[in-house]
Amino acid sequence: MTDAAGSRKPLTTTRLRAMKGKGEPITVITAYDYPSAQLAEAAGADVLLVGDSLGNVVQGRETTLSVTLDHIIYHTEIVSRAVRTPFVVADLPFATYHGSVDATLANVARVMREGNAKGVKLEGGRDIVPAVKAAVAAGVPVMGHLGLTPQSVHVIGGYKVQGKQSAAASKVLDDALRLEDAGAFALVLELVTDELAAAVTERLSIPTIGIGSGPRCDGQVLVFHDILQYGLDSAPKKFVKSYADVGTIIRNALAAYVGDVKNRSFPEESHTFHMEEATIPQLYGASDPGVGGEPEEARREAVPADKE
């Protein structure tokens, strides 16, 4: 996975499939901005997902439904510009790929052209097969997404584990096979049972990326902010493992800054810049830099009477 200079090569769909074949876990991080993407790349992430979860994480909304195509393009362009190695995938937001094939391809083209994404992710099963086939035929790598599909949260009745019953599990497996046959290069499995995730992973030749779906997927994805506890109102989730409490560190640092400004201990002399002494009188129009300017009487005497 390294070139002659020892740096990591950019990830490709071919490489991701090979990783599945060798049993090498695939790491995916959902990121939305330039520094987050840079840090994720430096940490060795294989794939960066610009998810419509930005509606929840960045915009503070209850669902992802209000995220627009322009939002996704904006964040994807920033993330893509920040990195060289990870494979950058962008979510197509709600209602941007369920119309005509022409409309879907127009939206896909904008994400690829304006956002500089390397691939797109679509939620759904057999219902989106025509969209997947059209995008793949146009040369666009497509990642599928089954299980809990947040864009359909009101239809499925909330954020809950999928595939607990045999009929529902069979549908997920059938949809997964259909997406693979349509040309998807990978598949996200969100909040499905461990047993179902294992069965889908075994049946597919393309990688599965789990989130809340147990350890037997080919890779895992977590949101940048969840990994770091970056935020104050993020409720703990059973399927998330946080590796740092950055939110508390940031809050304490900001509070310390506010306190320093309020008590005038910031900025200090070490943070301050000064003019050369010879230029200070010019700033005040004074001959004596120690007095902030000449007395009013002296200035009036310097003005000719016909100018007053």
C-alpha positions as CSV (number, residue, x, y, z in Angstrom):
1,M,0.0,0.0,0.0
2,T,3.0,2.3,-0.2
3,D,4.9,3.6,-3.2
4,A,8.7,3.8,-3.7
5,A,9.0,6.9,-1.6
6,G,7.2,5.2,1.3
7,S,4.0,7.3,1.2
8,R,0.5,5.8,0.9
9,K,-1.0,5.5,-2.5
10,P,-4.5,6.9,-3.2
11,L,-7.2,4.3,-2.5
12,T,-9.2,2.9,-5.4
13,T,-12.2,0.7,-5.7
14,T,-9.9,-2.1,-6.9
15,R,-7.8,-1.7,-3.8
16,L,-10.8,-1.8,-1.5
17,R,-12.1,-5.0,-3.1
18,A,-8.6,-6.5,-2.7
19,M,-8.6,-5.6,1.0
20,K,-11.8,-7.6,1.4
21,G,-10.2,-10.5,-0.3
22,K,-7.2,-10.4,2.0
23,G,-9.3,-9.9,5.1
24,E,-7.7,-6.4,5.7
25,P,-10.3,-4.2,7.6
26,I,-11.3,-1.0,5.8
27,T,-11.4,2.2,7.9
28,V,-14.0,4.8,7.0
29,I,-14.5,8.2,8.8
30,T,-17.3,10.6,8.1
31,A,-15.8,14.1,7.9
32,Y,-17.2,17.4,6.7
33,D,-14.4,20.0,6.7
34,Y,-10.8,20.7,5.8
35,P,-9.0,20.1,9.2
36,S,-11.1,17.1,10.0
37,A,-10.2,15.5,6.6
38,Q,-6.5,16.3,7.0
39,L,-6.5,14.7,10.5
40,A,-8.4,11.6,9.3
41,E,-5.9,11.2,6.4
42,A,-2.9,11.6,8.7
43,A,-4.4,8.9,11.0
44,G,-4.5,6.5,8.0
45,A,-8.2,6.4,7.1
46,D,-8.9,4.5,3.9
47,V,-12.2,6.2,3.0
48,L,-13.7,9.6,3.9
49,L,-17.5,9.8,3.7
50,V,-19.1,13.2,3.4
51,G,-22.4,12.1,4.8
52,D,-25.7,13.8,4.8
53,S,-25.4,13.3,8.6
54,L,-23.9,16.8,8.4
55,G,-27.5,17.8,8.8
56,N,-27.4,16.4,12.4
57,V,-23.8,17.0,13.2
58,V,-23.0,20.3,11.6
59,Q,-26.4,21.9,11.2
60,G,-27.9,20.7,14.4
61,R,-31.1,19.2,12.8
62,E,-33.1,16.2,14.0
63,T,-32.9,14.4,10.6
64,T,-30.9,14.5,7.4
65,L,-33.9,15.4,5.2
66,S,-33.1,19.1,5.0
67,V,-29.6,18.6,3.6
68,T,-29.4,19.9,0.0
69,L,-27.3,18.9,-2.9
70,D,-25.5,22.3,-2.6
71,H,-24.7,21.5,1.0
72,I,-23.1,18.2,0.0
73,I,-21.2,19.7,-2.9
74,Y,-19.8,22.5,-0.6
75,H,-18.6,20.1,2.1
76,T,-17.3,17.5,-0.4
77,E,-15.2,20.0,-2.3
78,I,-13.5,21.1,1.0
79,V,-12.8,17.5,2.1
80,S,-11.6,16.4,-1.4
81,R,-9.2,19.4,-1.5
82,A,-7.8,18.5,1.9
83,V,-6.6,15.0,1.1
84,R,-4.7,12.9,-1.4
85,T,-4.9,9.3,-0.2
86,P,-8.4,8.5,1.1
87,F,-11.2,7.6,-1.3
88,V,-13.8,10.4,-0.9
89,V,-17.4,9.4,-1.1
90,A,-20.3,11.8,-1.0
91,D,-23.9,11.1,0.0
92,L,-26.6,12.0,-2.5
93,P,-29.2,13.7,-0.3
94,F,-32.9,13.1,0.1
95,A,-35.0,13.0,-3.1
96,T,-32.0,13.6,-5.5
97,Y,-31.9,10.2,-7.1
98,H,-35.5,8.9,-7.1
99,G,-36.7,10.8,-10.1
100,S,-35.8,10.2,-13.7
101,V,-32.4,8.7,-14.6
102,D,-31.5,12.0,-16.4
103,A,-32.2,14.0,-13.2
104,T,-30.3,11.6,-11.1
105,L,-27.2,11.7,-13.4
106,A,-27.3,15.5,-13.4
107,N,-27.1,15.5,-9.6
108,V,-24.4,12.8,-9.6
109,A,-22.4,14.8,-12.2
110,R,-22.6,17.9,-10.0
111,V,-21.2,16.1,-7.0
112,M,-18.4,14.6,-9.0
113,R,-17.6,17.7,-11.0
114,E,-18.1,20.5,-8.4
115,G,-17.4,18.5,-5.3
116,N,-14.5,16.5,-6.8
117,A,-15.8,13.3,-5.1
118,K,-14.5,9.9,-6.2
119,G,-17.8,8.2,-5.6
120,V,-21.3,8.7,-4.4
121,K,-23.5,6.8,-1.8
122,L,-27.2,6.1,-2.2
123,E,-29.6,4.7,0.3
124,G,-32.0,2.0,-0.5
125,G,-32.3,-1.4,-2.2
126,R,-34.2,-2.7,-5.2
127,D,-35.9,0.7,-5.6
128,I,-32.7,2.5,-6.5
129,V,-31.2,-0.2,-8.7
130,P,-31.9,1.8,-11.9
131,A,-30.1,4.8,-10.4
132,V,-27.1,2.7,-9.4
133,K,-26.9,1.1,-12.9
134,A,-27.1,4.5,-14.6
135,A,-24.4,6.1,-12.4
136,V,-22.1,3.1,-12.8
137,A,-22.6,3.1,-16.6
138,A,-21.6,6.8,-16.5
139,G,-18.4,5.9,-14.8
140,V,-19.3,6.8,-11.3
141,P,-18.4,4.5,-8.4
142,V,-21.5,3.9,-6.2
143,M,-21.6,2.8,-2.6
144,G,-24.9,1.3,-1.4
145,H,-26.5,1.8,2.0
146,L,-29.0,-0.7,3.6
147,G,-30.4,-1.4,7.1
148,L,-31.3,1.8,8.9
149,T,-31.6,4.4,6.1
150,P,-31.8,7.8,7.7
151,Q,-33.5,9.4,4.7
152,S,-36.4,7.0,5.2
153,V,-36.6,7.4,9.0
154,H,-40.2,8.4,9.0
155,V,-41.2,5.3,6.9
156,I,-39.2,2.8,9.0
157,G,-40.5,4.3,12.3
158,G,-37.4,5.8,13.8
159,Y,-33.8,5.0,14.4
160,K,-33.9,1.3,15.4
161,V,-32.1,-1.9,14.6
162,Q,-33.1,-3.5,11.3
163,G,-33.3,-7.1,10.2
164,K,-34.3,-8.8,13.4
165,Q,-37.0,-10.9,11.8
166,S,-36.4,-13.4,9.1
167,A,-38.5,-11.6,6.4
168,A,-36.8,-8.3,7.0
169,A,-33.4,-10.0,7.0
170,S,-34.1,-11.8,3.8
171,K,-35.1,-8.5,2.2
172,V,-31.8,-6.8,3.2
173,L,-29.8,-9.8,1.8
174,D,-31.8,-9.7,-1.4
175,D,-31.3,-6.0,-1.8
176,A,-27.6,-6.3,-1.1
177,L,-27.3,-8.9,-3.9
178,R,-29.2,-6.6,-6.2
179,L,-27.0,-3.6,-5.5
180,E,-23.9,-5.7,-6.1
181,D,-25.3,-6.9,-9.4
182,A,-26.1,-3.3,-10.3
183,G,-22.4,-2.4,-10.0
184,A,-22.1,-1.0,-6.5
185,F,-18.4,-1.2,-5.3
186,A,-19.2,-1.3,-1.6
187,L,-22.2,-1.4,0.8
188,V,-22.8,0.3,4.1
189,L,-24.8,-1.7,6.6
190,E,-26.3,0.5,9.3
191,L,-27.8,-0.9,12.5
192,V,-28.5,-4.4,11.4
193,T,-28.0,-7.5,13.5
194,D,-24.6,-9.0,13.7
195,E,-25.8,-12.3,12.2
196,L,-27.4,-10.5,9.2
197,A,-24.3,-8.4,8.6
198,A,-22.1,-11.5,8.7
199,A,-24.4,-13.3,6.2
200,V,-24.4,-10.3,3.8
201,T,-20.6,-9.9,4.1
202,E,-20.1,-13.6,3.3
203,R,-22.4,-13.6,0.3
204,L,-21.1,-10.4,-1.4
205,S,-17.8,-10.1,-3.3
206,I,-17.8,-6.3,-2.6
207,P,-16.8,-4.9,0.8
208,T,-19.4,-4.2,3.5
209,I,-18.9,-1.3,5.8
210,G,-20.6,-1.6,9.2
211,I,-22.0,1.0,11.6
212,G,-23.8,-0.5,14.5
213,S,-23.8,-3.8,12.7
214,G,-21.2,-5.8,14.6
215,P,-17.6,-6.8,14.0
216,R,-18.0,-9.1,11.0
217,C,-18.3,-6.5,8.3
218,D,-15.3,-5.9,6.0
219,G,-14.8,-2.4,7.5
220,Q,-16.3,0.1,9.9
221,V,-17.4,3.7,9.7
222,L,-17.9,6.2,12.5
223,V,-18.6,10.0,12.5
224,F,-15.6,12.2,13.2
225,H,-17.5,14.0,16.0
226,D,-18.6,10.8,17.6
227,I,-15.1,9.4,17.7
228,L,-13.9,12.5,19.5
229,Q,-17.0,13.5,21.5
230,Y,-16.8,16.8,19.7
231,G,-20.0,18.5,20.8
232,L,-22.1,19.0,24.0
233,D,-25.4,17.6,23.0
234,S,-24.5,14.3,21.3
235,A,-26.3,11.5,23.1
236,P,-24.1,8.4,23.7
237,K,-24.9,5.6,21.3
238,K,-24.5,1.9,22.0
239,F,-22.6,1.2,18.7
240,V,-20.2,4.2,19.0
241,K,-16.8,4.0,20.7
242,S,-15.3,7.4,21.6
243,Y,-11.6,7.7,21.7
244,A,-11.2,11.2,23.3
245,D,-13.3,13.8,25.0
246,V,-12.4,16.7,22.8
247,G,-15.6,18.5,23.5
248,T,-14.7,19.1,27.1
249,I,-11.2,20.2,26.2
250,I,-12.5,22.7,23.7
251,R,-15.2,24.0,26.1
252,N,-12.6,24.5,28.9
253,A,-10.2,26.2,26.5
254,L,-12.8,28.6,25.3
255,A,-14.0,29.3,28.8
256,A,-10.4,30.1,29.8
257,Y,-10.1,32.5,26.9
258,V,-13.3,34.3,27.8
259,G,-12.1,34.6,31.4
260,D,-8.7,36.0,30.3
261,V,-10.3,38.7,28.2
262,K,-12.8,39.6,30.9
263,N,-10.1,40.1,33.5
264,R,-7.7,41.7,31.0
265,S,-5.0,39.1,31.3
266,F,-5.1,38.6,27.6
267,P,-3.5,39.8,25.4
268,E,-0.2,40.1,27.3
269,E,3.0,42.0,26.2
270,S,4.2,38.8,24.5
271,H,1.2,39.0,22.2
272,T,1.6,42.7,21.3
273,F,3.3,44.4,18.4
274,H,5.0,47.9,18.6
275,M,6.0,50.6,16.2
276,E,9.5,52.0,15.9
277,E,9.7,54.9,18.4
278,A,10.5,57.4,15.7
279,T,7.2,56.8,13.9
280,I,5.0,57.2,16.9
281,P,4.9,61.1,16.7
282,Q,3.7,60.8,13.1
283,L,0.8,58.7,14.2
284,Y,-0.4,61.3,16.8
285,G,0.8,64.3,14.9
286,A,2.9,65.2,17.9
287,S,6.6,66.1,18.6
288,D,6.5,64.4,22.0
289,P,5.5,60.7,21.8
290,G,4.8,60.7,25.5
291,V,1.8,63.0,25.3
292,G,-0.5,61.7,22.6
293,G,-0.4,65.0,20.6
294,E,0.4,68.7,21.0
295,P,-1.7,70.9,23.3
296,E,-4.7,72.6,21.7
297,E,-3.2,76.0,22.1
298,A,0.0,75.0,20.3
299,R,-1.9,73.6,17.4
300,R,-4.1,76.6,17.1
301,E,-1.0,78.9,17.1
302,A,0.5,76.9,14.2
303,V,-2.6,77.5,12.0
304,P,-2.5,80.8,10.1
305,A,-5.3,83.2,11.1
306,D,-6.8,83.3,7.6
307,K,-7.3,79.5,7.7
308,E,-9.3,79.5,11.0
